[in-house]
Amino acid sequence: MLEPPVRPIEWCDDHVRIIDQRVLPKVETHLDLTTPEQMADAIRGMALRGAPLIGIAAAMGVALEARRSAGEDLHGFRDRIAKAVALLRSTRPTASNLFWALDRMQAALEGGSPVESTVVLTDRLVAEALSIYEEDLEMGFTMGKIGVDLISQGDSILTHCNAGGLATSGFGTALAPVYVAARNGIDLRVFADETRPLLQGARLTAWELARSGIDVTVICDSAAHLLISRGRVDIVFVGADRITLSGDFANKVGTCGIAASANARGIPFYVVAPSSTIDFKMERGCDIPIEERDASEVTHVLGVRITPDGVSAYNPAFDVTPAELVSGFITEKGLIEPPFDQNIAAIGPGRPQIR
Ligand code: MRU
């Protein structure tokens, strides 16, 4: 496996070190988190974000609680872990990966003998959090190797939000094929939508691609349709926060419009996401809970008010793209093509690789 382009999170035994994504690209700084409460604040406050990364971070938050509570009696230990899991579950509602990772931590706690010592349980919870992290690295690299086959020499790739290394353990999802292509010597260019309101494209995607020497051009969100309709985009790669069994999926608000433009022009539109983003219990996109964030993220840009005093704003953080606009889902288990209502379920937990 290649070295990932960025390491947004590190387990450091008595703390978790994260890149503070709120202040990038102006300031490159880390935060050291020692409690699940601090981790929950970091997730809610977007110091770290991106579906796979918030799952990893939540798992590490539970592991921090285990270390803090290892001196408790067994009953107290289990109680404190349950409270940490509940707190971390409440941070953000849309991304499947968060609930998938916390379910794994819960299962790690409940597995084994009911009378295990808190020391044994702590070791198991820390090991599970580290496995979730390592598996995400592996999945990112694998998706990169699968997705690179869809990229041709000289391609222009459009992406939305940040589905790169910063949104994961390090390789990214939508950007993983881009990193593999660049390392294979394929000449390409990325158009990054700026992604209002929090500018994940302009700040984060541009930052991580530029520092890897990849040609990146930031465009206003509203310019994406023009570029697509004028033939300036060869392929679209986006990430996802939740994929349903029908193939409808949620991603950063604005994604659906890009999918519609790409579809109208016959431009391939691919979703790159690990299987941890698939909600195997949810049939359709209309059931996905959409996070609504504070209006101040819309009324202000980088802390400066841009709307008149007293004017209200509405801030849904994600939208849902219907399956019929999607060319395929690139997962670590292979490329899933239509009919999605059969082919997504077929890679369900424990199922074999597609190819
Ligand atoms: O609100 P964010 O920044 O967490 O939203 C992130 C996205 O929408 C990403 O595209 C998605 O999580 C996939 S990340 C690999």
Residues whose N, C-alpha, C, O or C-beta is under 5 A from the ligand:
A	BS01	MRU	R49 G50 A51 P52 H160 C161 N162 A163 G164 A167 T173 Q200 G239 A240 D241 N251 K252
